[in-house]
Amino acid sequence: MAQDFETLRREIHDRLLGSLDFAAADKLDRAQLTRECATRVESLIDRSGVRLSADQRKSLIQGVLDDMFGLGPLEPLLADATVTDVLVVGHDKVFVERRGLLERSPTSFRNPGHLTHVIQRLVRNAGRRIDERSPMVDARLPDGSRVNAVIPPVAVDGPQLSIRRFPENPFTLDALVENGTIADASRALLKAAVAGRMNLLVSGGTGAGKTTILNALSGHVGIHERIVTIEDAAELRLLGDHVVRLETRPANTEGVGAVSTRDLVRNALRMRPDRIIVGECRGAEALDMLQAMNTGHEGSMTTIHANSAREALSRLESMLSMGGIDVPLRVVRDYIADAVDLVVHVARLPDGRRVIEEIAEVTDSNADGVVLRPIHIHELTAFRDGAATGRFSASGAVPGFIPRLEVLGLAPPPSTFQAGALVSGARR
């Protein structure tokens, strides 16, 4: 029956396409066209003579419309608020992430060609392209979800699709305390640091939650400040009113017209920003980002892929070398130490939960590297029966920028830095 149902859906989809007057369809808006197609699908089902239950009829109509206008079999997954990632490994192998853990989904495409068709429609609607000459693409859906697609010959086993979804209402620092991602004292520290225009570097591994943290931090930027954001695929949902969003662009079919992150950072400096936020530093743009931090754009923020706060700074050193800065390593380290005030490292625990694993102050540099001073840390204490437990604690160190925050009336209470265990939010 399942095979017959799928065959019927394909036949009705093909008949619908054959019956449409595309010139007339172009004059209808999306809602009108959807209603017209739904009516025609109803008629085609009646004329097929196949007896369907009410649920089957509804499912078939929705499936045809999803193939026509949406992402086909992925539409139900994207309508599920508990799904944070959709990972398509093959036309018949789809995984989703819920609550930080991956699970196999029964969802499948008809064949590799069907998956390729969905990818091409998705990429085309995002104003990007994907073909043999350009087999990898980053894009975003209208709801802000981030998309990455890879097709042969780069993808050896067939088309690959990854969709990272974001909550409709971005997490605040208060919400992150409630779900146990961050300690209450850490919230106080970060709110003060952002409001006091400290420069922040958010580090973490893939899927650790760097963008979530960056969004939460943005909620404490002054309401009168002008922010310019720069991303490969615009996904930040900053909470301020005066936000200018810039997005990179790949080269066109002639190989020209590319606009890189570095191009946008340089252009942003001419746009009178109070702060610049780069969604992710990956290469040469790190030099321009640090120059912005060092030349009056205090309170700027960016993210970087790294497995620890210490490694994040080592990666910055490498990126500055890629940026063409031809000076001794010691000078590079001094430059980083002058630019970055705090490193906020976010990690994913074995049970899928995310936590702020370390908040460390950048204090100085020496022959061994940039000097970090841990302020707050999270320690994993046990992992049993699929559940991770840990504790937040303060090192007892007081950041060197606290006197500046005191002058501004923004300093958190002294208990924020009292050595010992910190109170955390409820666990999920």
Legacy VTK file of the C-alpha trace (Angstrom):
# vtk DataFile Version 3.0
C-alpha trace
ASCII
DATASET POLYDATA
POINTS 428 float
0.000 0.000 0.000
2.852 2.379 0.852
4.343 1.839 -2.614
0.934 2.341 -4.289
0.389 5.549 -2.308
3.798 6.900 -3.326
3.173 5.945 -6.960
-0.178 7.754 -6.871
1.441 10.857 -5.413
4.054 10.933 -8.170
1.388 10.458 -10.865
-0.788 13.257 -9.495
2.240 15.530 -9.147
3.132 14.934 -12.813
-0.476 15.442 -13.943
-0.707 18.657 -11.954
2.397 20.009 -13.644
0.955 19.034 -17.033
-2.333 20.810 -16.348
-0.935 24.127 -15.157
-0.990 27.266 -17.282
2.323 28.719 -16.131
1.664 32.106 -17.745
-1.539 32.433 -15.729
0.142 31.000 -12.610
2.755 33.762 -12.693
-0.029 36.310 -12.143
-1.161 34.641 -8.888
0.417 35.198 -5.494
1.738 32.230 -3.517
-1.460 31.777 -1.454
-3.739 31.899 -4.522
-1.555 29.470 -6.452
-1.456 27.053 -3.517
-5.268 27.096 -3.243
-5.642 26.566 -6.984
-3.229 23.628 -6.948
-4.910 22.063 -3.901
-8.261 22.191 -5.704
-6.771 20.551 -8.777
-5.120 17.823 -6.697
-8.523 17.080 -5.088
-10.026 16.718 -8.565
-7.180 14.499 -9.782
-7.599 12.214 -6.770
-11.336 11.882 -7.484
-10.685 11.083 -11.137
-8.043 8.476 -10.243
-10.725 6.224 -8.749
-8.434 5.269 -5.847
-10.233 5.043 -2.494
-8.389 6.936 0.238
-9.178 7.633 3.876
-9.537 11.261 4.950
-6.037 11.194 6.510
-4.499 9.615 3.406
-6.205 12.171 1.188
-4.927 15.038 3.325
-1.408 13.556 3.399
-1.343 13.090 -0.378
-2.508 16.652 -1.060
0.062 18.070 1.345
2.816 15.881 -0.118
2.115 17.091 -3.653
2.053 20.727 -2.515
5.301 20.225 -0.583
6.917 18.861 -3.730
5.575 21.785 -5.737
6.402 24.652 -3.420
8.423 23.454 -0.447
11.184 21.030 0.426
9.233 17.874 -0.251
9.526 15.242 2.474
11.550 17.614 4.661
8.606 19.976 5.217
7.166 18.056 8.214
10.603 18.044 9.861
10.959 21.794 9.433
7.517 22.250 10.954
8.623 20.347 14.075
9.850 22.871 16.647
11.886 20.187 18.477
14.134 19.583 15.439
17.259 21.752 15.469
19.236 20.059 12.662
18.210 18.095 9.568
21.038 16.059 8.038
20.438 14.265 4.740
23.108 11.642 4.101
21.316 10.014 1.170
17.908 10.006 -0.481
16.776 7.265 1.919
18.872 8.230 4.954
17.842 11.302 6.946
18.895 12.190 10.499
17.567 14.886 12.807
18.859 16.413 16.026
16.501 16.839 18.951
17.631 18.108 22.355
21.250 17.823 21.276
21.105 14.153 20.178
20.996 12.693 16.667
18.329 10.191 15.660
17.322 8.464 12.430
14.164 9.792 10.780
11.801 7.634 8.684
11.710 10.474 6.142
13.048 9.668 2.675
13.159 10.994 -0.873
11.979 8.976 -3.854
15.472 8.693 -5.330
18.731 10.685 -5.571
17.234 12.741 -8.392
14.376 13.842 -6.144
16.877 14.950 -3.482
18.920 16.828 -6.091
15.759 18.560 -7.343
14.898 19.752 -3.827
18.459 21.006 -3.270
18.468 22.914 -6.554
15.109 24.542 -5.814
16.237 25.493 -2.326
19.505 27.001 -3.573
17.828 28.795 -6.478
15.229 30.376 -4.210
18.068 31.640 -1.990
19.703 33.371 -4.950
22.661 30.976 -5.003
23.736 28.303 -7.467
24.975 24.741 -7.265
26.337 22.680 -10.167
29.433 20.715 -11.155
31.484 23.916 -11.402
30.285 25.062 -7.984
29.338 21.870 -6.093
29.171 23.391 -2.576
26.900 26.149 -1.344
25.858 27.951 1.844
22.424 29.527 1.853
19.508 30.264 4.140
15.796 29.584 4.149
13.217 32.366 4.503
12.850 31.478 8.207
16.572 32.108 8.762
17.644 28.445 8.855
21.189 27.887 7.621
21.687 25.475 4.732
24.755 23.727 3.348
24.553 21.498 0.285
27.210 19.444 -1.484
26.691 17.480 -4.697
28.852 15.157 -6.851
31.632 15.061 -7.829
32.657 16.474 -4.435
30.042 14.384 -2.587
31.183 10.881 -3.500
28.060 9.036 -2.301
25.467 11.415 -3.698
23.926 14.785 -2.732
24.317 15.889 0.884
22.143 18.445 2.643
22.507 19.985 6.108
19.971 22.396 7.606
20.633 24.190 10.893
17.474 25.652 12.405
17.167 28.440 14.931
14.378 29.166 17.398
11.775 31.683 16.264
12.527 33.719 19.385
16.295 33.770 20.083
17.450 32.699 23.538
18.244 35.441 26.027
20.906 35.133 28.715
18.064 34.763 31.226
16.673 31.795 29.290
20.158 30.249 29.105
20.385 30.426 32.891
17.006 28.700 33.171
18.043 25.775 30.963
21.398 25.316 32.665
23.632 26.582 29.865
25.182 29.296 32.007
25.517 30.150 35.681
23.684 33.138 37.125
26.966 34.857 38.018
28.216 34.347 34.458
25.085 36.030 33.162
25.842 39.048 35.344
29.436 39.162 34.115
28.551 38.896 30.420
25.710 41.430 30.621
28.110 43.933 32.192
30.897 43.151 29.707
28.644 43.671 26.680
27.031 46.824 28.040
30.499 48.138 28.950
31.732 47.540 25.363
34.282 44.836 25.996
35.460 42.963 22.868
34.299 39.332 22.970
35.394 36.199 21.160
32.905 33.293 21.314
34.545 29.937 20.620
33.293 26.384 20.353
33.044 23.315 18.163
30.577 22.699 15.331
27.012 22.794 16.636
28.083 23.855 20.123
25.827 26.917 20.121
28.130 29.826 19.261
25.465 31.666 17.286
22.932 31.159 20.085
25.340 32.750 22.570
26.132 35.623 20.203
22.420 36.359 19.781
21.896 36.287 23.552
24.818 38.650 24.144
23.450 41.120 21.600
20.431 41.697 23.803
22.613 43.834 26.076
23.962 46.215 23.453
22.838 49.801 23.991
19.582 50.619 22.185
21.104 53.683 20.504
24.145 51.865 19.100
24.597 51.119 15.405
25.573 47.493 14.771
26.845 46.033 11.483
26.727 42.236 11.182
28.695 40.246 8.624
27.945 36.612 7.792
28.253 34.011 5.044
24.538 33.256 5.395
22.634 35.763 7.515
21.386 33.872 10.567
22.001 36.223 13.484
18.799 37.671 14.917
20.074 40.557 16.953
17.675 42.194 19.346
18.604 45.832 18.715
16.717 48.270 16.458
19.685 49.746 14.574
21.168 46.681 12.900
22.676 46.585 9.397
23.015 43.026 8.067
25.618 42.231 5.402
26.050 38.872 3.683
28.877 37.494 1.559
28.303 36.545 -2.063
29.960 33.814 -4.142
31.277 34.390 -7.648
28.795 34.203 -10.520
28.928 31.709 -13.387
31.726 33.747 -15.008
33.787 33.496 -11.830
33.469 37.179 -10.919
31.479 39.239 -8.455
32.472 37.438 -5.259
32.210 39.474 -2.054
34.191 37.976 0.835
33.881 38.407 4.578
37.077 40.446 4.487
35.582 42.759 1.850
32.543 43.319 4.042
34.547 43.965 7.206
36.559 46.609 5.387
33.395 48.163 3.990
31.708 48.087 7.402
34.442 50.331 8.780
33.161 53.042 6.399
29.565 52.689 7.589
30.000 54.450 10.942
29.369 51.360 13.088
29.486 51.487 16.870
30.082 47.744 16.893
30.906 45.138 14.271
29.749 41.544 14.702
31.245 38.908 12.399
29.253 35.682 12.426
32.421 33.626 12.132
36.118 34.370 11.591
37.720 31.702 9.422
40.676 33.316 7.731
42.237 36.568 6.600
39.273 38.654 7.794
40.508 38.105 11.373
43.111 40.812 10.773
40.486 43.369 9.779
38.255 42.322 12.681
41.038 42.855 15.222
41.917 46.173 13.601
38.306 47.254 14.121
38.470 46.198 17.776
41.705 48.135 18.185
40.560 51.314 16.441
37.477 52.573 18.230
34.868 49.907 17.549
34.814 48.656 21.110
32.217 46.076 22.034
32.649 44.143 18.795
32.155 40.385 18.763
32.848 37.360 16.605
32.877 33.567 16.786
35.591 31.075 15.976
35.751 27.291 15.714
37.939 25.882 18.489
37.923 23.196 21.161
38.984 25.488 24.007
39.519 29.141 24.831
43.269 28.616 24.557
42.959 26.995 21.134
40.765 29.872 19.944
43.630 32.301 20.458
46.086 29.963 18.743
43.738 29.844 15.746
43.610 33.637 15.703
47.403 33.696 15.472
47.228 31.406 12.430
44.528 33.531 10.812
46.579 36.690 11.205
49.389 34.978 9.336
46.884 34.156 6.567
45.909 37.823 6.543
49.368 38.788 5.388
50.559 40.465 8.565
54.335 40.260 8.229
55.546 40.927 11.766
57.183 38.807 14.485
54.930 36.360 16.329
55.362 38.278 19.567
53.897 41.387 17.901
50.943 39.316 16.621
50.269 38.104 20.144
50.456 41.639 21.518
47.958 42.694 18.874
45.503 39.962 19.928
45.938 40.780 23.612
45.221 44.447 22.933
42.094 43.687 20.901
40.254 40.884 22.759
38.968 41.308 26.311
37.057 38.067 26.944
36.880 34.605 25.417
33.589 32.787 25.976
33.912 29.086 25.192
30.762 27.025 24.664
30.791 23.215 24.586
28.362 20.361 24.059
28.166 17.753 26.832
27.922 14.003 26.097
24.137 14.085 26.631
23.696 16.844 24.052
23.277 19.797 26.436
25.281 22.951 25.768
27.109 24.852 28.494
29.420 27.836 28.759
32.523 25.831 29.594
34.835 28.764 30.209
34.850 32.540 30.428
38.438 33.747 30.396
39.998 37.210 30.356
42.785 38.018 27.916
45.310 39.782 30.132
48.627 40.021 28.308
51.027 38.229 25.983
54.530 36.859 26.337
56.968 34.631 24.520
54.769 31.592 25.236
51.574 33.073 23.843
48.571 35.181 24.759
47.883 34.994 28.493
44.410 33.850 29.565
42.996 34.125 33.071
39.950 31.868 33.732
37.095 33.671 35.477
34.265 31.106 35.374
34.495 27.456 34.327
32.234 24.439 33.995
33.575 21.012 34.962
31.998 17.739 33.854
31.798 15.523 36.943
29.970 12.397 35.700
28.214 10.807 32.734
25.956 7.904 33.620
22.846 6.415 32.017
22.987 8.957 29.236
22.951 11.961 31.594
25.850 14.363 32.167
26.351 16.201 35.430
28.744 19.019 36.170
29.274 22.185 38.114
29.973 25.824 37.455
32.613 27.543 39.559
34.502 30.814 39.840
38.296 30.944 39.996
38.295 33.927 42.327
40.040 36.144 39.769
38.542 39.600 39.164
38.838 40.845 35.546
41.106 43.837 35.041
38.356 45.788 33.263
36.051 45.846 36.306
37.282 49.327 37.433
36.202 50.672 34.038
32.760 49.099 34.471
32.524 50.583 37.962
33.069 54.074 36.543
30.224 53.398 34.081
27.975 52.061 36.836
27.850 48.630 35.160
30.040 46.435 37.370
28.429 43.184 38.572
28.347 42.519 42.346
31.570 41.261 44.020
29.907 37.865 44.637
30.161 37.287 40.869
33.865 36.555 41.334
33.883 34.852 44.719
35.869 31.624 44.418
33.846 28.422 44.596
30.727 26.833 43.164
28.263 29.020 41.251
24.497 28.709 41.192
23.249 27.400 37.844
19.816 27.243 36.267
17.444 24.302 36.135
18.451 21.403 33.892
16.566 20.492 30.826
LINES 1 429
428 0 1 2 3 4 5 6 7 8 9 10 11 12 13 14 15 16 17 18 19 20 21 22 23 24 25 26 27 28 29 30 31 32 33 34 35 36 37 38 39 40 41 42 43 44 45 46 47 48 49 50 51 52 53 54 55 56 57 58 59 60 61 62 63 64 65 66 67 68 69 70 71 72 73 74 75 76 77 78 79 80 81 82 83 84 85 86 87 88 89 90 91 92 93 94 95 96 97 98 99 100 101 102 103 104 105 106 107 108 109 110 111 112 113 114 115 116 117 118 119 120 121 122 123 124 125 126 127 128 129 130 131 132 133 134 135 136 137 138 139 140 141 142 143 144 145 146 147 148 149 150 151 152 153 154 155 156 157 158 159 160 161 162 163 164 165 166 167 168 169 170 171 172 173 174 175 176 177 178 179 180 181 182 183 184 185 186 187 188 189 190 191 192 193 194 195 196 197 198 199 200 201 202 203 204 205 206 207 208 209 210 211 212 213 214 215 216 217 218 219 220 221 222 223 224 225 226 227 228 229 230 231 232 233 234 235 236 237 238 239 240 241 242 243 244 245 246 247 248 249 250 251 252 253 254 255 256 257 258 259 260 261 262 263 264 265 266 267 268 269 270 271 272 273 274 275 276 277 278 279 280 281 282 283 284 285 286 287 288 289 290 291 292 293 294 295 296 297 298 299 300 301 302 303 304 305 306 307 308 309 310 311 312 313 314 315 316 317 318 319 320 321 322 323 324 325 326 327 328 329 330 331 332 333 334 335 336 337 338 339 340 341 342 343 344 345 346 347 348 349 350 351 352 353 354 355 356 357 358 359 360 361 362 363 364 365 366 367 368 369 370 371 372 373 374 375 376 377 378 379 380 381 382 383 384 385 386 387 388 389 390 391 392 393 394 395 396 397 398 399 400 401 402 403 404 405 406 407 408 409 410 411 412 413 414 415 416 417 418 419 420 421 422 423 424 425 426 427
